[in-house]
Amino acid sequence: MTVPDATAGGEGTAASPVPDARQLGIRSRAAVEAGDREAWLAMFTDDAVVQDPIGPSVFDPEGKGHRGREAIARFYDTVIAPNDAISFEVERSYLCGDEVADVGVIRTTLPGGTHMAVVRGVYTYRTDGRGKLNALRAYWEFDATELVEI
């Protein structure tokens, strides 16, 4: 996982021990890369929403997102877990208030290990201000996904 120097900090200080949205995004990506389902799910509030991508898709035909821990767990099990590997490269990161927008690339080695999906997009994370994520939203286009033979 590549993270620019601009992401330094975020762990909090003595006055503010709560991680910010940028740090939570980093932790989220690390849990996915490690295949640590429980660590990833534990990062979300009970009423959190995951929209990846935003709007109707094969992952979310109604386009309303995966709301609540059970729905987010199903998203993990059906979209993330079956893949051989997932890696993230953050090219730019913009922290504003309780949210961060990370511009970058997700590389997903598909089951069987012969093809990789390369997705460029903007990935946003919103914190509840108490150390949990209450939204993860991904702006990317299916039609722009690159399928690469490896």
C-alpha positions in Angstrom: 0.0 0.0 0.0 1.5 3.4 -1.0 0.5 6.4 1.1 1.9 9.9 0.4 3.8 11.8 3.1 0.7 14.0 3.5 -1.0 11.2 5.4 1.4 11.5 8.4 -0.4 11.9 11.7 -4.0 11.2 12.4 -3.3 8.9 15.4 -4.4 11.7 17.6 -2.6 13.4 20.5 -3.0 13.6 24.2 -5.8 16.1 23.6 -7.4 14.0 20.8 -6.7 10.2 21.0 -9.3 9.4 18.3 -8.0 8.5 14.8 -9.2 10.8 12.0 -10.8 9.7 8.8 -7.5 9.5 7.0 -6.0 7.1 9.6 -9.2 5.1 9.5 -9.0 4.8 5.7 -5.4 3.6 6.1 -6.5 1.0 8.6 -9.4 -0.1 6.4 -7.2 -0.7 3.4 -4.6 -2.5 5.6 -7.3 -4.9 6.9 -8.6 -5.6 3.4 -5.0 -6.2 2.1 -4.4 -8.6 5.0 -7.7 -10.4 4.4 -8.7 -9.6 8.0 -12.5 -9.7 7.7 -13.1 -9.2 11.4 -10.8 -6.2 11.8 -12.4 -4.6 8.8 -15.9 -5.1 10.0 -15.0 -3.9 13.5 -14.1 -0.5 12.0 -17.8 0.4 11.2 -20.5 1.8 13.3 -23.7 -0.3 13.6 -25.5 1.9 11.1 -22.6 2.5 8.7 -23.0 2.4 4.9 -20.6 1.1 2.2 -21.3 2.3 -1.3 -18.7 0.7 -3.6 -19.3 1.9 -6.2 -21.9 4.7 -5.6 -25.1 4.1 -7.4 -26.6 0.9 -9.0 -24.1 -1.8 -9.9 -23.8 -5.6 -10.0 -22.8 -5.3 -6.3 -25.8 -3.2 -5.4 -28.6 -3.3 -8.0 -30.7 -0.7 -6.2 -27.8 1.6 -5.6 -28.7 2.3 -2.0 -25.5 1.0 -0.5 -24.8 -1.8 2.0 -26.2 -0.4 5.3 -25.4 -1.9 8.7 -22.9 -4.5 9.8 -24.8 -7.5 8.4 -25.0 -5.9 5.0 -21.4 -4.8 5.1 -20.4 -8.3 6.1 -22.3 -9.7 3.1 -20.5 -7.2 0.9 -17.1 -8.3 2.2 -18.0 -12.0 1.8 -19.2 -11.6 -1.8 -17.1 -8.8 -3.2 -13.8 -8.7 -1.3 -13.1 -12.2 0.2 -13.3 -14.3 -3.0 -10.3 -12.5 -4.6 -6.7 -13.7 -4.4 -5.4 -10.3 -3.4 -6.3 -6.6 -3.2 -3.8 -3.8 -3.1 -4.3 0.0 -2.8 -2.2 2.9 -4.1 -3.2 6.3 -2.8 -1.9 9.0 -5.0 -3.5 12.0 -3.2 -5.4 12.4 0.0 -7.6 15.3 1.1 -8.7 15.4 4.8 -11.6 17.8 5.5 -13.4 17.7 8.8 -14.6 14.2 9.6 -14.0 12.9 6.0 -11.1 12.1 3.7 -11.1 11.7 -0.1 -8.3 9.5 -1.3 -7.5 9.5 -5.0 -5.9 6.3 -6.2 -5.9 2.8 -7.7 -7.2 -0.5 -6.5 -5.6 -3.6 -8.0 -7.6 -6.8 -7.4 -6.2 -10.2 -8.4 -9.3 -12.1 -9.3 -9.9 -15.7 -8.3 -7.5 -18.1 -10.0 -4.7 -15.5 -10.2 -4.6 -15.1 -13.9 -6.3 -11.6 -14.2 -6.2 -8.4 -12.3 -8.9 -5.7 -12.3 -7.4 -2.2 -12.1 -9.8 0.5 -10.8 -9.0 4.2 -10.6 -11.2 6.3 -8.5 -11.9 8.5 -5.5 -12.5 6.7 -2.2 -14.1 8.5 0.7 -14.2 7.6 4.4 -16.3 9.4 7.0 -15.7 9.0 10.8 -18.2 9.2 13.5 -15.7 11.2 15.5 -15.3 8.4 18.0 -12.9 6.1 16.1 -15.3 4.3 13.8 -16.3 4.6 10.2 -19.9 5.5 9.4 -19.4 5.7 5.6 -17.1 4.3 3.0 -18.0 5.5 -0.5 -16.2 4.8 -3.8 -16.4 6.8 -7.0 -15.4 4.6 -9.9 -16.8 3.4 -13.2 -17.3 -0.2 -14.2 -16.7 0.7 -17.9 -13.4 2.2 -17.0 -12.1 -0.9 -15.2 -9.0 -2.3 -16.8 -8.7 -6.1 -16.9 -5.1 -7.1 -17.1 -3.7 -10.6 -17.7 -1.0 -11.5 -15.2 
